[in-house]
């Protein structure tokens, strides 16, 4: 049940992967407001619209709104 091991080599131009998609899975192509951020408390990536700022450890941090548990319950049904 072992996975097939993928061998890669560094090409002459410095690239290692030919089929790897560029970019991050956490960015939105459209607008800055649609991007995601991670919650400071639970660490899950959420759309910016579902986060609020709260002062924690002397700095403003992005956290789930209204709370991490309530947001998980609303998303998971």
N, CA, C and O atoms as a MOPAC input file, in Angstrom:
PM7 MOZYME 1SCF
protein

 N      0.80000 1    -1.18000 1     0.00000 1
 C      0.00000 1     0.00000 1     0.00000 1
 C      0.85300 1     1.25800 1     0.00000 1
 O      0.40400 1     2.31600 1     0.44100 1
 N      2.05000 1     1.15200 1    -0.47900 1
 C      2.92100 1     2.32300 1    -0.54000 1
 C      2.57800 1     3.14200 1    -1.77900 1
 O      2.20900 1     2.60700 1    -2.82500 1
 N      2.70900 1     4.43300 1    -1.62900 1
 C      2.46200 1     5.31800 1    -2.76400 1
 C      3.64300 1     5.24300 1    -3.71800 1
 O      4.77600 1     4.98100 1    -3.31500 1
 N      3.35400 1     5.47800 1    -4.98200 1
 C      4.44000 1     5.55000 1    -5.94500 1
 C      5.27000 1     6.77800 1    -5.65500 1
 O      4.74100 1     7.88300 1    -5.53700 1
 N      6.55400 1     6.58600 1    -5.54100 1
 C      7.43400 1     7.69600 1    -5.21700 1
 C      7.72300 1     8.48700 1    -6.49000 1
 O      8.14100 1     7.92300 1    -7.50100 1
 N      7.49800 1     9.79000 1    -6.42900 1
 C      7.72700 1    10.64400 1    -7.58600 1
 C      9.13900 1    11.18400 1    -7.51400 1
 O      9.51100 1    11.84100 1    -6.54200 1
 N      9.92200 1    10.90900 1    -8.53600 1
 C     11.29400 1    11.39300 1    -8.59700 1
 C     11.30800 1    12.69200 1    -9.39400 1
 O     10.72900 1    12.77000 1   -10.47700 1
 N     11.96000 1    13.69000 1    -8.86200 1
 C     12.08700 1    14.95200 1    -9.58300 1
 C     13.56000 1    15.28600 1    -9.71500 1
 O     14.38900 1    14.86200 1    -8.90900 1
 N     13.86200 1    16.04000 1   -10.72800 1
 C     15.23100 1    16.49300 1   -10.93500 1
 C     15.21600 1    17.97500 1   -11.23200 1
 O     14.23500 1    18.50300 1   -11.75400 1
 N     16.29100 1    18.63500 1   -10.90300 1
 C     16.40400 1    20.05800 1   -11.18200 1
 C     16.83100 1    20.21400 1   -12.63800 1
 O     17.86100 1    19.69100 1   -13.06100 1
 N     16.01600 1    20.94500 1   -13.39000 1
 C     16.29700 1    21.16900 1   -14.80700 1
 C     17.40800 1    22.20800 1   -14.96400 1
 O     17.83200 1    22.82400 1   -13.98600 1
 N     17.86600 1    22.39500 1   -16.17400 1
 C     18.93700 1    23.35900 1   -16.45200 1
 C     18.51000 1    24.79100 1   -16.13100 1
 O     19.34400 1    25.61600 1   -15.75700 1
 N     17.20000 1    25.09700 1   -16.27700 1
 C     16.73100 1    26.45400 1   -15.99100 1
 C     16.42000 1    26.66100 1   -14.51700 1
 O     15.97300 1    27.74400 1   -14.13800 1
 N     16.64400 1    25.65400 1   -13.67100 1
 C     16.44400 1    25.79500 1   -12.23400 1
 C     15.09100 1    25.31100 1   -11.74600 1
 O     14.86100 1    25.26400 1   -10.53700 1
 N     14.18600 1    24.94700 1   -12.65100 1
 C     12.86400 1    24.47800 1   -12.25900 1
 C     12.89700 1    22.99300 1   -11.93600 1
 O     13.60000 1    22.22200 1   -12.59000 1
 N     12.14000 1    22.59900 1   -10.93300 1
 C     12.08200 1    21.19400 1   -10.55100 1
 C     10.78900 1    20.54400 1   -11.03800 1
 O     10.80300 1    19.38700 1   -11.45900 1
 N      9.68500 1    21.26300 1   -10.98800 1
 C      8.39400 1    20.67800 1   -11.32900 1
 C      7.89100 1    21.23200 1   -12.65100 1
 O      8.01500 1    22.42600 1   -12.92300 1
 N      7.33400 1    20.37200 1   -13.45500 1
 C      6.74900 1    20.81500 1   -14.71600 1
 C      5.23000 1    20.94000 1   -14.59400 1
 O      4.63500 1    21.78700 1   -15.26100 1
 N      4.60000 1    20.13400 1   -13.77300 1
 C      3.14200 1    20.12400 1   -13.70100 1
 C      2.59700 1    20.85100 1   -12.47800 1
 O      1.38200 1    20.88600 1   -12.28800 1
 N      3.43800 1    21.42200 1   -11.65800 1
 C      2.97500 1    22.09600 1   -10.45400 1
 C      2.29000 1    23.40700 1   -10.81600 1
 O      2.80800 1    24.19400 1   -11.60900 1
 N      1.12400 1    23.63200 1   -10.22800 1
 C      0.36200 1    24.84300 1   -10.48000 1
 C      0.97100 1    25.98900 1    -9.67800 1
 O      1.27000 1    25.83400 1    -8.49400 1
 N      1.15100 1    27.12000 1   -10.31600 1
 C      1.72800 1    28.27300 1    -9.64300 1
 C      0.71500 1    28.90800 1    -8.70900 1
 O     -0.49100 1    28.81500 1    -8.93700 1
 N      1.19700 1    29.54700 1    -7.67100 1
 C      0.32400 1    30.29200 1    -6.77500 1
 C      0.00800 1    29.54600 1    -5.50400 1
 O      0.47100 1    28.42800 1    -5.27600 1
 N     -0.78600 1    30.18700 1    -4.68900 1
 C     -1.17300 1    29.63800 1    -3.39700 1
 C     -2.64400 1    29.24300 1    -3.43000 1
 O     -3.44200 1    29.91900 1    -4.07800 1
 N     -3.02000 1    28.16900 1    -2.75100 1
 C     -4.42900 1    27.79100 1    -2.71800 1
 C     -5.27300 1    28.71100 1    -1.83800 1
 O     -6.50000 1    28.60200 1    -1.83700 1
 N     -4.64100 1    29.61100 1    -1.09200 1
 C     -5.36400 1    30.47400 1    -0.17600 1
 C     -5.64500 1    31.85100 1    -0.74100 1
 O     -6.28200 1    32.66000 1    -0.06600 1
 N     -5.20300 1    32.15000 1    -1.93400 1
 C     -5.47500 1    33.46200 1    -2.50700 1
 C     -6.64900 1    33.37500 1    -3.46500 1
 O     -6.88000 1    32.34000 1    -4.09100 1
 N     -7.37400 1    34.44800 1    -3.57200 1
 C     -8.49300 1    34.52300 1    -4.50300 1
 C     -8.03300 1    35.29800 1    -5.72600 1
 O     -7.31500 1    36.29100 1    -5.60800 1
 N     -8.44200 1    34.84700 1    -6.88000 1
 C     -8.01700 1    35.48900 1    -8.10600 1
 C     -8.70300 1    36.83700 1    -8.31300 1
 O     -8.14300 1    37.72500 1    -8.95600 1
 N     -9.89500 1    36.99300 1    -7.78100 1
 C    -10.68200 1    38.18800 1    -8.04100 1
 C    -10.24900 1    39.41900 1    -7.29100 1
 O     -9.64500 1    40.32400 1    -7.86700 1
 N    -10.55200 1    39.46400 1    -6.01500 1
 C    -10.29500 1    40.68900 1    -5.27200 1
 C     -9.60300 1    40.39000 1    -3.95700 1
 O     -9.58500 1    39.25100 1    -3.49100 1
 N     -9.03700 1    41.42200 1    -3.37200 1
 C     -8.32800 1    41.27100 1    -2.11200 1
 C     -9.27900 1    40.89000 1    -0.98200 1
 O     -8.90900 1    40.12300 1    -0.09300 1
 N    -10.49000 1    41.41600 1    -1.00900 1
 C    -11.45800 1    41.15100 1     0.05100 1
 C    -11.95500 1    39.72100 1     0.07300 1
 O    -12.46100 1    39.27000 1     1.10100 1
 N    -11.82700 1    38.98800 1    -1.03200 1
 C    -12.31000 1    37.61500 1    -1.09600 1
 C    -11.25500 1    36.61600 1    -0.63900 1
 O    -11.53800 1    35.42100 1    -0.54800 1
 N    -10.05900 1    37.08000 1    -0.35500 1
 C     -8.98900 1    36.18800 1     0.08100 1
 C     -9.28000 1    35.65400 1     1.48100 1
 O    -10.16400 1    36.15100 1     2.17900 1
 N     -8.53100 1    34.64800 1     1.87300 1
 C     -8.71700 1    34.07100 1     3.19500 1
 C     -7.56900 1    34.46300 1     4.11200 1
 O     -6.47400 1    34.80500 1     3.66600 1
 N     -7.85200 1    34.40200 1     5.39200 1
 C     -6.83500 1    34.58500 1     6.42600 1
 C     -7.04600 1    33.48900 1     7.45400 1
 O     -8.12800 1    32.90800 1     7.53800 1
 N     -6.02300 1    33.21000 1     8.22800 1
 C     -6.19700 1    32.21300 1     9.27300 1
 C     -6.59700 1    32.89500 1    10.57300 1
 O     -6.14200 1    33.99400 1    10.88800 1
 N     -7.44700 1    32.22400 1    11.30500 1
 C     -7.88800 1    32.71600 1    12.60900 1
 C     -6.73000 1    32.56700 1    13.58900 1
 O     -6.05000 1    31.54000 1    13.59500 1
 N     -6.50600 1    33.56300 1    14.40200 1
 C     -5.42200 1    33.52300 1    15.38000 1
 C     -5.68100 1    32.46000 1    16.44200 1
 O     -4.73100 1    31.88900 1    16.97900 1
 N     -6.93100 1    32.18500 1    16.75300 1
 C     -7.26200 1    31.24100 1    17.82000 1
 C     -7.31000 1    29.78700 1    17.34700 1
 O     -6.68700 1    28.91900 1    17.95800 1
 N     -8.04900 1    29.51300 1    16.25600 1
 C     -8.20300 1    28.12100 1    15.82300 1
 C     -7.27900 1    27.75100 1    14.66100 1
 O     -7.03700 1    26.56800 1    14.42300 1
 N     -6.76000 1    28.74300 1    13.93800 1
 C     -5.82300 1    28.47500 1    12.86100 1
 C     -6.45000 1    28.09100 1    11.53400 1
 O     -5.73000 1    27.86800 1    10.56100 1
 N     -7.77500 1    28.00700 1    11.46700 1
 C     -8.43200 1    27.62900 1    10.21600 1
 C     -8.50200 1    28.83200 1     9.27800 1
 O     -8.67000 1    29.96800 1     9.72000 1
 N     -8.37100 1    28.57000 1     7.98700 1
 C     -8.48600 1    29.63500 1     6.99900 1
 C     -9.95300 1    29.92600 1     6.74500 1
 O    -10.73800 1    29.02000 1     6.46200 1
 N    -10.31100 1    31.17600 1     6.84600 1
 C    -11.67900 1    31.63600 1     6.65500 1
 C    -11.66800 1    32.83600 1     5.71600 1
 O    -10.66200 1    33.53800 1     5.61600 1
 N    -12.78800 1    33.07500 1     5.02400 1
 C    -12.88900 1    34.32400 1     4.24200 1
 C    -12.79700 1    35.51600 1     5.18800 1
 O    -13.23700 1    35.44200 1     6.33500 1
 N    -12.22700 1    36.60400 1     4.70500 1
 C    -12.06700 1    37.79200 1     5.54800 1
 C    -13.40500 1    38.29300 1     6.09800 1
 O    -13.45000 1    38.88700 1     7.17500 1
 N    -14.48900 1    38.05700 1     5.36200 1
 C    -15.80600 1    38.52500 1     5.79700 1
 C    -16.26500 1    37.81500 1     7.07300 1
 O    -17.08100 1    38.36200 1     7.81400 1
 N    -15.76000 1    36.61100 1     7.34300 1
 C    -16.18000 1    35.88300 1     8.53100 1
 C    -15.19700 1    36.04300 1     9.68700 1
 O    -15.25800 1    35.28600 1    10.65600 1
 N    -14.30100 1    37.00900 1     9.60000 1
 C    -13.35100 1    37.29000 1    10.67400 1
 C    -13.58700 1    38.68300 1    11.23300 1
 O    -14.12200 1    39.55900 1    10.55300 1
 N    -13.18500 1    38.87200 1    12.47300 1
 C    -13.21300 1    40.19900 1    13.08800 1
 C    -11.86800 1    40.39800 1    13.77900 1
 O    -11.13400 1    39.43700 1    14.00800 1
 N    -11.55000 1    41.63300 1    14.10700 1
 C    -10.30500 1    41.87500 1    14.82100 1
 C    -10.59900 1    41.98200 1    16.30400 1
 O    -11.60600 1    42.55000 1    16.72800 1
 N     -9.69400 1    41.42300 1    17.06900 1
 C     -9.81100 1    41.43900 1    18.51800 1
 C     -8.42100 1    41.66300 1    19.09300 1
 O     -7.43700 1    41.13400 1    18.57600 1
 N     -8.34100 1    42.43200 1    20.14100 1
 C     -7.05500 1    42.72300 1    20.74600 1
 C     -6.63500 1    41.54300 1    21.62000 1
 O     -7.26300 1    41.25600 1    22.63900 1
 N     -5.57100 1    40.87000 1    21.21000 1
 C     -5.02000 1    39.73400 1    21.93900 1
 C     -3.51700 1    39.92700 1    22.07700 1
 O     -2.83400 1    40.26100 1    21.10900 1
 N     -3.01800 1    39.71900 1    23.25900 1
 C     -1.58300 1    39.83600 1    23.52400 1
 C     -1.02500 1    41.19100 1    23.10100 1
 O      0.11400 1    41.29600 1    22.64600 1
 N     -1.84800 1    42.22100 1    23.26000 1
 C     -1.40000 1    43.57400 1    22.98000 1
 C     -1.43600 1    43.98600 1    21.53100 1
 O     -1.01900 1    45.09700 1    21.20600 1
 N     -1.92700 1    43.12100 1    20.63300 1
 C     -2.01500 1    43.44200 1    19.20800 1
 C     -3.39100 1    43.06300 1    18.68600 1
 O     -4.05300 1    42.19000 1    19.24700 1
 N     -3.81500 1    43.71000 1    17.62800 1
 C     -5.07900 1    43.34500 1    16.98300 1
 C     -4.85300 1    42.11200 1    16.12100 1
 O     -3.98500 1    42.10200 1    15.24700 1
 N     -5.64400 1    41.06900 1    16.37600 1
 C     -5.52200 1    39.81300 1    15.64600 1
 C     -6.85300 1    39.47400 1    14.99600 1
 O     -7.91200 1    39.81900 1    15.52000 1
 N     -6.80000 1    38.79600 1    13.85000 1
 C     -8.01000 1    38.34600 1    13.16000 1
 C     -8.48500 1    37.04400 1    13.79300 1
 O     -7.73100 1    36.07500 1    13.87700 1
 N     -9.74100 1    37.02800 1    14.23800 1
 C    -10.33700 1    35.83500 1    14.84600 1
 C    -11.71100 1    35.59500 1    14.22600 1
 O    -12.30000 1    36.50200 1    13.63700 1
 N    -12.21400 1    34.37400 1    14.36200 1
 C    -13.52900 1    34.02600 1    13.82700 1
 C    -14.61800 1    34.85300 1    14.50900 1
 O    -14.53500 1    35.13600 1    15.70400 1
 N    -15.63000 1    35.23300 1    13.74500 1
 C    -16.75800 1    35.99400 1    14.28600 1
 C    -18.01700 1    35.17400 1    14.08000 1
 O    -18.19600 1    34.67900 1    12.96700 1
 N    -18.88000 1    34.98800 1    15.01300 1
 C    -18.85300 1    35.44700 1    16.39000 1
 C    -17.88600 1    34.64700 1    17.25400 1
 O    -17.29300 1    35.20500 1    18.17700 1
 N    -17.71100 1    33.35100 1    16.98100 1
 C    -16.69100 1    32.56200 1    17.66400 1
 C    -16.33200 1    31.38300 1    16.77000 1
 O    -17.05900 1    31.06900 1    15.82700 1
 N    -15.22300 1    30.73800 1    17.06500 1
 C    -14.76800 1    29.60500 1    16.24800 1
 C    -15.78500 1    28.46000 1    16.28100 1
 O    -16.08600 1    27.87400 1    15.24100 1
 N    -16.31200 1    28.14100 1    17.45400 1
 C    -17.28300 1    27.04600 1    17.59000 1
 C    -18.56900 1    27.33400 1    16.83700 1
 O    -19.08100 1    26.47300 1    16.12200 1
 N    -19.09500 1    28.55200 1    16.99600 1
 C    -20.35400 1    28.90200 1    16.33100 1
 C    -20.19100 1    28.91600 1    14.81300 1
 O    -21.09400 1    28.49800 1    14.08900 1
 N    -19.05500 1    29.39200 1    14.33000 1
 C    -18.81100 1    29.42000 1    12.89600 1
 C    -18.67700 1    28.00100 1    12.33900 1
 O    -19.18900 1    27.71800 1    11.25600 1
 N    -17.99900 1    27.10600 1    13.05800 1
 C    -17.89800 1    25.70200 1    12.63400 1
 C    -19.26400 1    25.03600 1    12.60600 1
 O    -19.56600 1    24.27900 1    11.68400 1
 N    -20.09100 1    25.31000 1    13.60700 1
 C    -21.43600 1    24.73200 1    13.66300 1
 C    -22.29500 1    25.22700 1    12.49800 1
 O    -23.07800 1    24.46400 1    11.93200 1
 N    -22.14900 1    26.49700 1    12.14500 1
 C    -22.92400 1    27.05100 1    11.03900 1
 C    -22.47600 1    26.48800 1     9.70100 1
 O    -23.30200 1    26.25900 1     8.81800 1
 N    -21.18500 1    26.26300 1     9.54000 1
 C    -20.65800 1    25.74200 1     8.27200 1
 C    -20.94300 1    24.25300 1     8.13100 1
 O    -21.33500 1    23.79900 1     7.05700 1
 N    -20.75300 1    23.49400 1     9.19500 1
 C    -20.92700 1    22.04000 1     9.13600 1
 C    -22.37000 1    21.59400 1     9.32300 1
 O    -22.67700 1    20.40900 1     9.19200 1
 N    -23.24000 1    22.52000 1     9.62400 1
 C    -24.66000 1    22.20500 1     9.69700 1
 C    -25.05000 1    21.66300 1    10.99600 1
 O    -26.22100 1    21.34900 1    11.20700 1

